[in-house]
Amino acid sequence: MVLKVEHELHHRRRGRNLGLGLVLVGFVAIVFGLTVVKVLGLGDIRVIEGADHVASPTQEIIAAERAAAEAAGAGEDGE
């Protein structure tokens, strides 16, 4: 006598669950792929950091470089 017999309903339910699981994994893979493509296509990260309302160290370095370049340019024009 078999103690554990699976009914046909359980086989169908397992198949549907497996199918739904594969669909969900596929959806996650698509979202991940789109995210990777979007992040790689951003280009220069400094442009994106400029949209933030908080000054970042990168922005401070760029501002210092611009100020130094303007000071050097003004010094050359004044002589």
mmJSON file of the N, C-alpha and C atoms, coordinates in Angstrom:
{"data_MODEL":{"atom_site":{
"group_PDB":["ATOM","ATOM","ATOM","ATOM","ATOM","ATOM","ATOM","ATOM","ATOM","ATOM","ATOM","ATOM","ATOM","ATOM","ATOM","ATOM","ATOM","ATOM","ATOM","ATOM","ATOM","ATOM","ATOM","ATOM","ATOM","ATOM","ATOM","ATOM","ATOM","ATOM","ATOM","ATOM","ATOM","ATOM","ATOM","ATOM","ATOM","ATOM","ATOM","ATOM","ATOM","ATOM","ATOM","ATOM","ATOM","ATOM","ATOM","ATOM","ATOM","ATOM","ATOM","ATOM","ATOM","ATOM","ATOM","ATOM","ATOM","ATOM","ATOM","ATOM","ATOM","ATOM","ATOM","ATOM","ATOM","ATOM","ATOM","ATOM","ATOM","ATOM","ATOM","ATOM","ATOM","ATOM","ATOM","ATOM","ATOM","ATOM","ATOM","ATOM","ATOM","ATOM","ATOM","ATOM","ATOM","ATOM","ATOM","ATOM","ATOM","ATOM","ATOM","ATOM","ATOM","ATOM","ATOM","ATOM","ATOM","ATOM","ATOM","ATOM","ATOM","ATOM","ATOM","ATOM","ATOM","ATOM","ATOM","ATOM","ATOM","ATOM","ATOM","ATOM","ATOM","ATOM","ATOM","ATOM","ATOM","ATOM","ATOM","ATOM","ATOM","ATOM","ATOM","ATOM","ATOM","ATOM","ATOM","ATOM","ATOM","ATOM","ATOM","ATOM","ATOM","ATOM","ATOM","ATOM","ATOM","ATOM","ATOM","ATOM","ATOM","ATOM","ATOM","ATOM","ATOM","ATOM","ATOM","ATOM","ATOM","ATOM","ATOM","ATOM","ATOM","ATOM","ATOM","ATOM","ATOM","ATOM","ATOM","ATOM","ATOM","ATOM","ATOM","ATOM","ATOM","ATOM","ATOM","ATOM","ATOM","ATOM","ATOM","ATOM","ATOM","ATOM","ATOM","ATOM","ATOM","ATOM","ATOM","ATOM","ATOM","ATOM","ATOM","ATOM","ATOM","ATOM","ATOM","ATOM","ATOM","ATOM","ATOM","ATOM","ATOM","ATOM","ATOM","ATOM","ATOM","ATOM","ATOM","ATOM","ATOM","ATOM","ATOM","ATOM","ATOM","ATOM","ATOM","ATOM","ATOM","ATOM","ATOM","ATOM","ATOM","ATOM","ATOM","ATOM","ATOM","ATOM","ATOM","ATOM","ATOM","ATOM","ATOM","ATOM","ATOM","ATOM","ATOM","ATOM","ATOM","ATOM","ATOM","ATOM","ATOM","ATOM","ATOM","ATOM","ATOM"],
"id":[1,2,3,4,5,6,7,8,9,10,11,12,13,14,15,16,17,18,19,20,21,22,23,24,25,26,27,28,29,30,31,32,33,34,35,36,37,38,39,40,41,42,43,44,45,46,47,48,49,50,51,52,53,54,55,56,57,58,59,60,61,62,63,64,65,66,67,68,69,70,71,72,73,74,75,76,77,78,79,80,81,82,83,84,85,86,87,88,89,90,91,92,93,94,95,96,97,98,99,100,101,102,103,104,105,106,107,108,109,110,111,112,113,114,115,116,117,118,119,120,121,122,123,124,125,126,127,128,129,130,131,132,133,134,135,136,137,138,139,140,141,142,143,144,145,146,147,148,149,150,151,152,153,154,155,156,157,158,159,160,161,162,163,164,165,166,167,168,169,170,171,172,173,174,175,176,177,178,179,180,181,182,183,184,185,186,187,188,189,190,191,192,193,194,195,196,197,198,199,200,201,202,203,204,205,206,207,208,209,210,211,212,213,214,215,216,217,218,219,220,221,222,223,224,225,226,227,228,229,230,231,232,233,234,235,236,237],
"type_symbol":["N","C","C","N","C","C","N","C","C","N","C","C","N","C","C","N","C","C","N","C","C","N","C","C","N","C","C","N","C","C","N","C","C","N","C","C","N","C","C","N","C","C","N","C","C","N","C","C","N","C","C","N","C","C","N","C","C","N","C","C","N","C","C","N","C","C","N","C","C","N","C","C","N","C","C","N","C","C","N","C","C","N","C","C","N","C","C","N","C","C","N","C","C","N","C","C","N","C","C","N","C","C","N","C","C","N","C","C","N","C","C","N","C","C","N","C","C","N","C","C","N","C","C","N","C","C","N","C","C","N","C","C","N","C","C","N","C","C","N","C","C","N","C","C","N","C","C","N","C","C","N","C","C","N","C","C","N","C","C","N","C","C","N","C","C","N","C","C","N","C","C","N","C","C","N","C","C","N","C","C","N","C","C","N","C","C","N","C","C","N","C","C","N","C","C","N","C","C","N","C","C","N","C","C","N","C","C","N","C","C","N","C","C","N","C","C","N","C","C","N","C","C","N","C","C","N","C","C","N","C","C","N","C","C","N","C","C"],
"label_atom_id":["N","CA","C","N","CA","C","N","CA","C","N","CA","C","N","CA","C","N","CA","C","N","CA","C","N","CA","C","N","CA","C","N","CA","C","N","CA","C","N","CA","C","N","CA","C","N","CA","C","N","CA","C","N","CA","C","N","CA","C","N","CA","C","N","CA","C","N","CA","C","N","CA","C","N","CA","C","N","CA","C","N","CA","C","N","CA","C","N","CA","C","N","CA","C","N","CA","C","N","CA","C","N","CA","C","N","CA","C","N","CA","C","N","CA","C","N","CA","C","N","CA","C","N","CA","C","N","CA","C","N","CA","C","N","CA","C","N","CA","C","N","CA","C","N","CA","C","N","CA","C","N","CA","C","N","CA","C","N","CA","C","N","CA","C","N","CA","C","N","CA","C","N","CA","C","N","CA","C","N","CA","C","N","CA","C","N","CA","C","N","CA","C","N","CA","C","N","CA","C","N","CA","C","N","CA","C","N","CA","C","N","CA","C","N","CA","C","N","CA","C","N","CA","C","N","CA","C","N","CA","C","N","CA","C","N","CA","C","N","CA","C","N","CA","C","N","CA","C","N","CA","C","N","CA","C","N","CA","C","N","CA","C","N","CA","C","N","CA","C","N","CA","C","N","CA","C"],
"label_alt_id":[null,null,null,null,null,null,null,null,null,null,null,null,null,null,null,null,null,null,null,null,null,null,null,null,null,null,null,null,null,null,null,null,null,null,null,null,null,null,null,null,null,null,null,null,null,null,null,null,null,null,null,null,null,null,null,null,null,null,null,null,null,null,null,null,null,null,null,null,null,null,null,null,null,null,null,null,null,null,null,null,null,null,null,null,null,null,null,null,null,null,null,null,null,null,null,null,null,null,null,null,null,null,null,null,null,null,null,null,null,null,null,null,null,null,null,null,null,null,null,null,null,null,null,null,null,null,null,null,null,null,null,null,null,null,null,null,null,null,null,null,null,null,null,null,null,null,null,null,null,null,null,null,null,null,null,null,null,null,null,null,null,null,null,null,null,null,null,null,null,null,null,null,null,null,null,null,null,null,null,null,null,null,null,null,null,null,null,null,null,null,null,null,null,null,null,null,null,null,null,null,null,null,null,null,null,null,null,null,null,null,null,null,null,null,null,null,null,null,null,null,null,null,null,null,null,null,null,null,null,null,null,null,null,null,null,null,null],
"label_comp_id":["MET","MET","MET","VAL","VAL","VAL","LEU","LEU","LEU","LYS","LYS","LYS","VAL","VAL","VAL","GLU","GLU","GLU","HIS","HIS","HIS","GLU","GLU","GLU","LEU","LEU","LEU","HIS","HIS","HIS","HIS","HIS","HIS","ARG","ARG","ARG","ARG","ARG","ARG","ARG","ARG","ARG","GLY","GLY","GLY","ARG","ARG","ARG","ASN","ASN","ASN","LEU","LEU","LEU","GLY","GLY","GLY","LEU","LEU","LEU","GLY","GLY","GLY","LEU","LEU","LEU","VAL","VAL","VAL","LEU","LEU","LEU","VAL","VAL","VAL","GLY","GLY","GLY","PHE","PHE","PHE","VAL","VAL","VAL","ALA","ALA","ALA","ILE","ILE","ILE","VAL","VAL","VAL","PHE","PHE","PHE","GLY","GLY","GLY","LEU","LEU","LEU","THR","THR","THR","VAL","VAL","VAL","VAL","VAL","VAL","LYS","LYS","LYS","VAL","VAL","VAL","LEU","LEU","LEU","GLY","GLY","GLY","LEU","LEU","LEU","GLY","GLY","GLY","ASP","ASP","ASP","ILE","ILE","ILE","ARG","ARG","ARG","VAL","VAL","VAL","ILE","ILE","ILE","GLU","GLU","GLU","GLY","GLY","GLY","ALA","ALA","ALA","ASP","ASP","ASP","HIS","HIS","HIS","VAL","VAL","VAL","ALA","ALA","ALA","SER","SER","SER","PRO","PRO","PRO","THR","THR","THR","GLN","GLN","GLN","GLU","GLU","GLU","ILE","ILE","ILE","ILE","ILE","ILE","ALA","ALA","ALA","ALA","ALA","ALA","GLU","GLU","GLU","ARG","ARG","ARG","ALA","ALA","ALA","ALA","ALA","ALA","ALA","ALA","ALA","GLU","GLU","GLU","ALA","ALA","ALA","ALA","ALA","ALA","GLY","GLY","GLY","ALA","ALA","ALA","GLY","GLY","GLY","GLU","GLU","GLU","ASP","ASP","ASP","GLY","GLY","GLY","GLU","GLU","GLU"],
"label_asym_id":["A","A","A","A","A","A","A","A","A","A","A","A","A","A","A","A","A","A","A","A","A","A","A","A","A","A","A","A","A","A","A","A","A","A","A","A","A","A","A","A","A","A","A","A","A","A","A","A","A","A","A","A","A","A","A","A","A","A","A","A","A","A","A","A","A","A","A","A","A","A","A","A","A","A","A","A","A","A","A","A","A","A","A","A","A","A","A","A","A","A","A","A","A","A","A","A","A","A","A","A","A","A","A","A","A","A","A","A","A","A","A","A","A","A","A","A","A","A","A","A","A","A","A","A","A","A","A","A","A","A","A","A","A","A","A","A","A","A","A","A","A","A","A","A","A","A","A","A","A","A","A","A","A","A","A","A","A","A","A","A","A","A","A","A","A","A","A","A","A","A","A","A","A","A","A","A","A","A","A","A","A","A","A","A","A","A","A","A","A","A","A","A","A","A","A","A","A","A","A","A","A","A","A","A","A","A","A","A","A","A","A","A","A","A","A","A","A","A","A","A","A","A","A","A","A","A","A","A","A","A","A","A","A","A","A","A","A"],
"label_entity_id":["1","1","1","1","1","1","1","1","1","1","1","1","1","1","1","1","1","1","1","1","1","1","1","1","1","1","1","1","1","1","1","1","1","1","1","1","1","1","1","1","1","1","1","1","1","1","1","1","1","1","1","1","1","1","1","1","1","1","1","1","1","1","1","1","1","1","1","1","1","1","1","1","1","1","1","1","1","1","1","1","1","1","1","1","1","1","1","1","1","1","1","1","1","1","1","1","1","1","1","1","1","1","1","1","1","1","1","1","1","1","1","1","1","1","1","1","1","1","1","1","1","1","1","1","1","1","1","1","1","1","1","1","1","1","1","1","1","1","1","1","1","1","1","1","1","1","1","1","1","1","1","1","1","1","1","1","1","1","1","1","1","1","1","1","1","1","1","1","1","1","1","1","1","1","1","1","1","1","1","1","1","1","1","1","1","1","1","1","1","1","1","1","1","1","1","1","1","1","1","1","1","1","1","1","1","1","1","1","1","1","1","1","1","1","1","1","1","1","1","1","1","1","1","1","1","1","1","1","1","1","1","1","1","1","1","1","1"],
"label_seq_id":[1,1,1,2,2,2,3,3,3,4,4,4,5,5,5,6,6,6,7,7,7,8,8,8,9,9,9,10,10,10,11,11,11,12,12,12,13,13,13,14,14,14,15,15,15,16,16,16,17,17,17,18,18,18,19,19,19,20,20,20,21,21,21,22,22,22,23,23,23,24,24,24,25,25,25,26,26,26,27,27,27,28,28,28,29,29,29,30,30,30,31,31,31,32,32,32,33,33,33,34,34,34,35,35,35,36,36,36,37,37,37,38,38,38,39,39,39,40,40,40,41,41,41,42,42,42,43,43,43,44,44,44,45,45,45,46,46,46,47,47,47,48,48,48,49,49,49,50,50,50,51,51,51,52,52,52,53,53,53,54,54,54,55,55,55,56,56,56,57,57,57,58,58,58,59,59,59,60,60,60,61,61,61,62,62,62,63,63,63,64,64,64,65,65,65,66,66,66,67,67,67,68,68,68,69,69,69,70,70,70,71,71,71,72,72,72,73,73,73,74,74,74,75,75,75,76,76,76,77,77,77,78,78,78,79,79,79],
"pdbx_PDB_ins_code":[null,null,null,null,null,null,null,null,null,null,null,null,null,null,null,null,null,null,null,null,null,null,null,null,null,null,null,null,null,null,null,null,null,null,null,null,null,null,null,null,null,null,null,null,null,null,null,null,null,null,null,null,null,null,null,null,null,null,null,null,null,null,null,null,null,null,null,null,null,null,null,null,null,null,null,null,null,null,null,null,null,null,null,null,null,null,null,null,null,null,null,null,null,null,null,null,null,null,null,null,null,null,null,null,null,null,null,null,null,null,null,null,null,null,null,null,null,null,null,null,null,null,null,null,null,null,null,null,null,null,null,null,null,null,null,null,null,null,null,null,null,null,null,null,null,null,null,null,null,null,null,null,null,null,null,null,null,null,null,null,null,null,null,null,null,null,null,null,null,null,null,null,null,null,null,null,null,null,null,null,null,null,null,null,null,null,null,null,null,null,null,null,null,null,null,null,null,null,null,null,null,null,null,null,null,null,null,null,null,null,null,null,null,null,null,null,null,null,null,null,null,null,null,null,null,null,null,null,null,null,null,null,null,null,null,null,null],
"Cartn_x":[0.836,0.0,0.882,0.583,1.333,0.739,1.619,1.14,0.875,1.626,1.476,1.231,0.012,-0.355,-0.743,-0.115,-0.442,-1.615,-2.514,-3.682,-3.308,-4.087,-3.837,-3.903,-4.719,-4.847,-3.522,-2.792,-1.505,-0.479,-0.527,0.384,0.103,-1.187,-1.537,-1.146,-1.386,-1.055,0.457,1.234,2.695,3.152,2.538,2.883,2.576,1.42,1.076,2.006,2.343,3.268,4.644,5.089,6.382,6.337,5.256,5.103,5.089,4.353,4.298,5.661,6.369,7.716,8.655,8.569,9.407,9.043,7.754,7.327,7.867,7.814,8.326,9.836,10.555,12.011,12.317,11.551,11.737,11.481,10.447,10.137,11.264,11.778,12.895,14.114,14.376,15.52,15.359,14.156,13.914,14.123,13.58,13.743,15.212,15.928,17.357,18.128,17.823,18.501,18.253,17.006,16.703,17.431,17.537,18.25,19.724,20.33,21.75,21.977,21.126,21.271,21.105,20.146,19.908,21.093,21.637,22.767,24.007,24.244,25.416,25.286,24.075,23.865,23.807,24.085,23.981,25.072,26.23,27.324,28.087,28.296,29.091,28.287,28.791,28.079,28.018,28.946,28.956,27.721,27.179,25.969,24.799,24.744,23.662,23.808,25.038,25.252,24.825,24.862,24.455,22.974,22.177,20.741,20.384,21.307,21.065,21.193,20.46,20.488,21.565,22.363,23.425,24.757,25.649,26.958,27.755,28.335,29.147,30.611,31.521,32.952,33.361,32.739,33.063,32.709,31.554,31.148,32.091,32.556,33.471,34.8,35.276,36.528,36.359,35.237,34.98,34.892,34.209,34.091,35.456,36.307,37.651,38.483,38.356,39.09,38.625,37.319,36.799,37.285,37.259,37.717,39.197,39.988,41.417,41.638,40.86,40.994,40.574,39.502,39.06,40.081,40.667,41.682,42.917,43.301,44.458,44.147,42.932,42.527,42.445,41.966,41.879,43.268,44.182,45.556,46.278,45.997,46.64,46.073,44.768,44.141,44.581,44.85,45.207,46.631,47.503,48.911,49.188],
"Cartn_y":[-1.177,0.0,1.243,2.152,3.395,4.404,4.994,5.949,7.328,7.684,9.023,8.919,9.131,9.102,10.527,11.018,12.37,12.315,13.197,13.285,14.045,13.867,14.548,16.063,16.529,17.965,18.552,17.793,18.268,18.387,17.483,17.546,18.799,19.077,20.271,21.539,21.543,22.72,22.952,21.874,22.0,22.565,22.124,22.636,24.118,24.539,25.962,26.789,26.275,27.003,27.129,26.074,26.118,27.13,27.132,28.102,29.534,29.78,31.122,31.535,30.6,30.898,31.291,30.588,30.925,32.293,32.612,33.93,35.022,34.808,35.806,35.973,34.87,34.954,35.711,35.458,36.186,37.674,38.025,39.435,40.116,39.453,40.014,40.186,39.226,39.322,40.501,40.727,41.862,43.181,43.307,44.547,44.776,43.727,43.864,44.286,43.66,44.006,45.45,45.906,47.299,48.254,47.893,48.735,48.825,47.713,47.712,48.561,48.415,49.197,50.684,51.017,52.424,53.011,52.278,52.775,52.908,51.964,52.038,53.156,53.528,54.571,55.971,56.132,57.446,58.395,57.892,58.756,59.292,60.602,61.246,61.333,60.725,60.677,62.051,62.944,64.273,65.071,64.814,65.504,65.093,63.819,63.314,63.816,63.895,64.395,65.848,66.586,67.984,68.153,67.132,67.213,67.076,66.596,66.432,67.788,67.98,69.255,69.302,68.278,68.218,68.256,69.115,69.215,67.95,67.408,66.209,66.59,65.752,66.052,66.247,65.518,65.669,67.069,67.57,68.912,69.963,69.765,70.724,70.75,69.602,69.533,70.242,69.996,70.638,72.149,72.609,74.046,74.661,73.968,74.478,74.538,73.53,73.537,74.678,74.921,76.029,77.372,77.519,78.772,78.996,77.936,78.063,78.409,77.809,78.099,79.532,79.99,81.372,82.358,82.032,82.905,82.952,81.822,81.789,82.546,82.421,83.143,84.636,85.04,86.462,87.041,86.26,86.721,86.931,86.098,86.234,87.431,87.68,88.8,90.136,90.162,91.4,91.828,90.98,91.338,92.007],
"Cartn_z":[0.0,0.0,0.0,-0.91,-1.025,-0.059,0.75,1.737,1.139,0.111,-0.438,-1.944,-2.344,-3.749,-4.145,-5.222,-5.67,-6.631,-6.428,-7.284,-8.554,-9.602,-10.873,-10.705,-9.807,-9.542,-9.062,-8.251,-7.751,-8.881,-9.836,-10.986,-11.821,-12.061,-12.828,-12.077,-10.782,-9.977,-9.969,-9.868,-9.893,-11.24,-12.322,-13.65,-13.788,-13.279,-13.334,-12.465,-11.29,-10.417,-11.058,-11.706,-12.393,-13.539,-14.285,-15.378,-14.873,-13.808,-13.231,-12.691,-12.087,-11.587,-12.714,-13.841,-14.996,-15.567,-15.583,-16.059,-15.144,-13.844,-12.9,-13.029,-13.197,-13.389,-14.681,-15.723,-16.979,-16.819,-16.072,-15.828,-15.064,-14.041,-13.271,-14.167,-15.034,-15.947,-16.904,-17.404,-18.303,-17.578,-16.367,-15.599,-15.278,-14.903,-14.603,-15.848,-16.975,-18.223,-18.625,-18.508,-18.827,-17.894,-16.624,-15.667,-16.019,-16.366,-16.729,-17.972,-18.977,-20.206,-19.915,-19.073,-18.743,-17.99,-17.042,-16.257,-17.134,-18.023,-18.894,-19.928,-20.26,-21.254,-20.677,-19.401,-18.771,-19.227,-19.544,-19.969,-18.777,-18.785,-17.745,-16.453,-15.401,-14.123,-13.47,-13.823,-13.209,-13.599,-14.77,-15.2,-14.318,-13.979,-13.147,-11.718,-11.236,-9.885,-9.774,-10.863,-10.841,-10.583,-10.835,-10.613,-9.143,-8.341,-6.916,-6.23,-5.157,-4.447,-3.376,-3.289,-2.291,-3.031,-2.558,-3.201,-2.934,-3.982,-3.836,-3.985,-3.516,-3.664,-5.123,-6.029,-7.447,-7.929,-7.503,-7.906,-7.339,-6.118,-5.509,-6.255,-6.688,-7.452,-8.794,-9.457,-10.751,-10.58,-9.533,-9.289,-9.01,-8.261,-7.975,-9.252,-10.119,-11.388,-12.282,-12.326,-13.128,-12.59,-11.267,-10.663,-10.956,-10.886,-11.177,-12.645,-13.535,-14.961,-15.265,-14.616,-14.822,-14.265,-13.115,-12.526,-13.418,-13.976,-14.87,-16.157,-16.647,-17.857,-17.617,-16.458,-16.125,-15.919,-15.375,-15.165,-16.479,-17.465,-18.77,-19.526,-19.37,-20.066,-19.479,-18.189,-17.503,-17.765,-18.208,-18.383,-19.67],
"occupancy":[1.0,1.0,1.0,1.0,1.0,1.0,1.0,1.0,1.0,1.0,1.0,1.0,1.0,1.0,1.0,1.0,1.0,1.0,1.0,1.0,1.0,1.0,1.0,1.0,1.0,1.0,1.0,1.0,1.0,1.0,1.0,1.0,1.0,1.0,1.0,1.0,1.0,1.0,1.0,1.0,1.0,1.0,1.0,1.0,1.0,1.0,1.0,1.0,1.0,1.0,1.0,1.0,1.0,1.0,1.0,1.0,1.0,1.0,1.0,1.0,1.0,1.0,1.0,1.0,1.0,1.0,1.0,1.0,1.0,1.0,1.0,1.0,1.0,1.0,1.0,1.0,1.0,1.0,1.0,1.0,1.0,1.0,1.0,1.0,1.0,1.0,1.0,1.0,1.0,1.0,1.0,1.0,1.0,1.0,1.0,1.0,1.0,1.0,1.0,1.0,1.0,1.0,1.0,1.0,1.0,1.0,1.0,1.0,1.0,1.0,1.0,1.0,1.0,1.0,1.0,1.0,1.0,1.0,1.0,1.0,1.0,1.0,1.0,1.0,1.0,1.0,1.0,1.0,1.0,1.0,1.0,1.0,1.0,1.0,1.0,1.0,1.0,1.0,1.0,1.0,1.0,1.0,1.0,1.0,1.0,1.0,1.0,1.0,1.0,1.0,1.0,1.0,1.0,1.0,1.0,1.0,1.0,1.0,1.0,1.0,1.0,1.0,1.0,1.0,1.0,1.0,1.0,1.0,1.0,1.0,1.0,1.0,1.0,1.0,1.0,1.0,1.0,1.0,1.0,1.0,1.0,1.0,1.0,1.0,1.0,1.0,1.0,1.0,1.0,1.0,1.0,1.0,1.0,1.0,1.0,1.0,1.0,1.0,1.0,1.0,1.0,1.0,1.0,1.0,1.0,1.0,1.0,1.0,1.0,1.0,1.0,1.0,1.0,1.0,1.0,1.0,1.0,1.0,1.0,1.0,1.0,1.0,1.0,1.0,1.0,1.0,1.0,1.0,1.0,1.0,1.0,1.0,1.0,1.0,1.0,1.0,1.0],
"B_iso_or_equiv":[0.0,0.0,0.0,0.0,0.0,0.0,0.0,0.0,0.0,0.0,0.0,0.0,0.0,0.0,0.0,0.0,0.0,0.0,0.0,0.0,0.0,0.0,0.0,0.0,0.0,0.0,0.0,0.0,0.0,0.0,0.0,0.0,0.0,0.0,0.0,0.0,0.0,0.0,0.0,0.0,0.0,0.0,0.0,0.0,0.0,0.0,0.0,0.0,0.0,0.0,0.0,0.0,0.0,0.0,0.0,0.0,0.0,0.0,0.0,0.0,0.0,0.0,0.0,0.0,0.0,0.0,0.0,0.0,0.0,0.0,0.0,0.0,0.0,0.0,0.0,0.0,0.0,0.0,0.0,0.0,0.0,0.0,0.0,0.0,0.0,0.0,0.0,0.0,0.0,0.0,0.0,0.0,0.0,0.0,0.0,0.0,0.0,0.0,0.0,0.0,0.0,0.0,0.0,0.0,0.0,0.0,0.0,0.0,0.0,0.0,0.0,0.0,0.0,0.0,0.0,0.0,0.0,0.0,0.0,0.0,0.0,0.0,0.0,0.0,0.0,0.0,0.0,0.0,0.0,0.0,0.0,0.0,0.0,0.0,0.0,0.0,0.0,0.0,0.0,0.0,0.0,0.0,0.0,0.0,0.0,0.0,0.0,0.0,0.0,0.0,0.0,0.0,0.0,0.0,0.0,0.0,0.0,0.0,0.0,0.0,0.0,0.0,0.0,0.0,0.0,0.0,0.0,0.0,0.0,0.0,0.0,0.0,0.0,0.0,0.0,0.0,0.0,0.0,0.0,0.0,0.0,0.0,0.0,0.0,0.0,0.0,0.0,0.0,0.0,0.0,0.0,0.0,0.0,0.0,0.0,0.0,0.0,0.0,0.0,0.0,0.0,0.0,0.0,0.0,0.0,0.0,0.0,0.0,0.0,0.0,0.0,0.0,0.0,0.0,0.0,0.0,0.0,0.0,0.0,0.0,0.0,0.0,0.0,0.0,0.0,0.0,0.0,0.0,0.0,0.0,0.0,0.0,0.0,0.0,0.0,0.0,0.0],
"pdbx_formal_charge":[null,null,null,null,null,null,null,null,null,null,null,null,null,null,null,null,null,null,null,null,null,null,null,null,null,null,null,null,null,null,null,null,null,null,null,null,null,null,null,null,null,null,null,null,null,null,null,null,null,null,null,null,null,null,null,null,null,null,null,null,null,null,null,null,null,null,null,null,null,null,null,null,null,null,null,null,null,null,null,null,null,null,null,null,null,null,null,null,null,null,null,null,null,null,null,null,null,null,null,null,null,null,null,null,null,null,null,null,null,null,null,null,null,null,null,null,null,null,null,null,null,null,null,null,null,null,null,null,null,null,null,null,null,null,null,null,null,null,null,null,null,null,null,null,null,null,null,null,null,null,null,null,null,null,null,null,null,null,null,null,null,null,null,null,null,null,null,null,null,null,null,null,null,null,null,null,null,null,null,null,null,null,null,null,null,null,null,null,null,null,null,null,null,null,null,null,null,null,null,null,null,null,null,null,null,null,null,null,null,null,null,null,null,null,null,null,null,null,null,null,null,null,null,null,null,null,null,null,null,null,null,null,null,null,null,null,null],
"auth_seq_id":[1,1,1,2,2,2,3,3,3,4,4,4,5,5,5,6,6,6,7,7,7,8,8,8,9,9,9,10,10,10,11,11,11,12,12,12,13,13,13,14,14,14,15,15,15,16,16,16,17,17,17,18,18,18,19,19,19,20,20,20,21,21,21,22,22,22,23,23,23,24,24,24,25,25,25,26,26,26,27,27,27,28,28,28,29,29,29,30,30,30,31,31,31,32,32,32,33,33,33,34,34,34,35,35,35,36,36,36,37,37,37,38,38,38,39,39,39,40,40,40,41,41,41,42,42,42,43,43,43,44,44,44,45,45,45,46,46,46,47,47,47,48,48,48,49,49,49,50,50,50,51,51,51,52,52,52,53,53,53,54,54,54,55,55,55,56,56,56,57,57,57,58,58,58,59,59,59,60,60,60,61,61,61,62,62,62,63,63,63,64,64,64,65,65,65,66,66,66,67,67,67,68,68,68,69,69,69,70,70,70,71,71,71,72,72,72,73,73,73,74,74,74,75,75,75,76,76,76,77,77,77,78,78,78,79,79,79],
"auth_comp_id":["MET","MET","MET","VAL","VAL","VAL","LEU","LEU","LEU","LYS","LYS","LYS","VAL","VAL","VAL","GLU","GLU","GLU","HIS","HIS","HIS","GLU","GLU","GLU","LEU","LEU","LEU","HIS","HIS","HIS","HIS","HIS","HIS","ARG","ARG","ARG","ARG","ARG","ARG","ARG","ARG","ARG","GLY","GLY","GLY","ARG","ARG","ARG","ASN","ASN","ASN","LEU","LEU","LEU","GLY","GLY","GLY","LEU","LEU","LEU","GLY","GLY","GLY","LEU","LEU","LEU","VAL","VAL","VAL","LEU","LEU","LEU","VAL","VAL","VAL","GLY","GLY","GLY","PHE","PHE","PHE","VAL","VAL","VAL","ALA","ALA","ALA","ILE","ILE","ILE","VAL","VAL","VAL","PHE","PHE","PHE","GLY","GLY","GLY","LEU","LEU","LEU","THR","THR","THR","VAL","VAL","VAL","VAL","VAL","VAL","LYS","LYS","LYS","VAL","VAL","VAL","LEU","LEU","LEU","GLY","GLY","GLY","LEU","LEU","LEU","GLY","GLY","GLY","ASP","ASP","ASP","ILE","ILE","ILE","ARG","ARG","ARG","VAL","VAL","VAL","ILE","ILE","ILE","GLU","GLU","GLU","GLY","GLY","GLY","ALA","ALA","ALA","ASP","ASP","ASP","HIS","HIS","HIS","VAL","VAL","VAL","ALA","ALA","ALA","SER","SER","SER","PRO","PRO","PRO","THR","THR","THR","GLN","GLN","GLN","GLU","GLU","GLU","ILE","ILE","ILE","ILE","ILE","ILE","ALA","ALA","ALA","ALA","ALA","ALA","GLU","GLU","GLU","ARG","ARG","ARG","ALA","ALA","ALA","ALA","ALA","ALA","ALA","ALA","ALA","GLU","GLU","GLU","ALA","ALA","ALA","ALA","ALA","ALA","GLY","GLY","GLY","ALA","ALA","ALA","GLY","GLY","GLY","GLU","GLU","GLU","ASP","ASP","ASP","GLY","GLY","GLY","GLU","GLU","GLU"],
"auth_asym_id":["A","A","A","A","A","A","A","A","A","A","A","A","A","A","A","A","A","A","A","A","A","A","A","A","A","A","A","A","A","A","A","A","A","A","A","A","A","A","A","A","A","A","A","A","A","A","A","A","A","A","A","A","A","A","A","A","A","A","A","A","A","A","A","A","A","A","A","A","A","A","A","A","A","A","A","A","A","A","A","A","A","A","A","A","A","A","A","A","A","A","A","A","A","A","A","A","A","A","A","A","A","A","A","A","A","A","A","A","A","A","A","A","A","A","A","A","A","A","A","A","A","A","A","A","A","A","A","A","A","A","A","A","A","A","A","A","A","A","A","A","A","A","A","A","A","A","A","A","A","A","A","A","A","A","A","A","A","A","A","A","A","A","A","A","A","A","A","A","A","A","A","A","A","A","A","A","A","A","A","A","A","A","A","A","A","A","A","A","A","A","A","A","A","A","A","A","A","A","A","A","A","A","A","A","A","A","A","A","A","A","A","A","A","A","A","A","A","A","A","A","A","A","A","A","A","A","A","A","A","A","A","A","A","A","A","A","A"],
"auth_atom_id":["N","CA","C","N","CA","C","N","CA","C","N","CA","C","N","CA","C","N","CA","C","N","CA","C","N","CA","C","N","CA","C","N","CA","C","N","CA","C","N","CA","C","N","CA","C","N","CA","C","N","CA","C","N","CA","C","N","CA","C","N","CA","C","N","CA","C","N","CA","C","N","CA","C","N","CA","C","N","CA","C","N","CA","C","N","CA","C","N","CA","C","N","CA","C","N","CA","C","N","CA","C","N","CA","C","N","CA","C","N","CA","C","N","CA","C","N","CA","C","N","CA","C","N","CA","C","N","CA","C","N","CA","C","N","CA","C","N","CA","C","N","CA","C","N","CA","C","N","CA","C","N","CA","C","N","CA","C","N","CA","C","N","CA","C","N","CA","C","N","CA","C","N","CA","C","N","CA","C","N","CA","C","N","CA","C","N","CA","C","N","CA","C","N","CA","C","N","CA","C","N","CA","C","N","CA","C","N","CA","C","N","CA","C","N","CA","C","N","CA","C","N","CA","C","N","CA","C","N","CA","C","N","CA","C","N","CA","C","N","CA","C","N","CA","C","N","CA","C","N","CA","C","N","CA","C","N","CA","C","N","CA","C","N","CA","C","N","CA","C","N","CA","C","N","CA","C"],
"pdbx_PDB_model_num":[1,1,1,1,1,1,1,1,1,1,1,1,1,1,1,1,1,1,1,1,1,1,1,1,1,1,1,1,1,1,1,1,1,1,1,1,1,1,1,1,1,1,1,1,1,1,1,1,1,1,1,1,1,1,1,1,1,1,1,1,1,1,1,1,1,1,1,1,1,1,1,1,1,1,1,1,1,1,1,1,1,1,1,1,1,1,1,1,1,1,1,1,1,1,1,1,1,1,1,1,1,1,1,1,1,1,1,1,1,1,1,1,1,1,1,1,1,1,1,1,1,1,1,1,1,1,1,1,1,1,1,1,1,1,1,1,1,1,1,1,1,1,1,1,1,1,1,1,1,1,1,1,1,1,1,1,1,1,1,1,1,1,1,1,1,1,1,1,1,1,1,1,1,1,1,1,1,1,1,1,1,1,1,1,1,1,1,1,1,1,1,1,1,1,1,1,1,1,1,1,1,1,1,1,1,1,1,1,1,1,1,1,1,1,1,1,1,1,1,1,1,1,1,1,1,1,1,1,1,1,1,1,1,1,1,1,1]
}}}
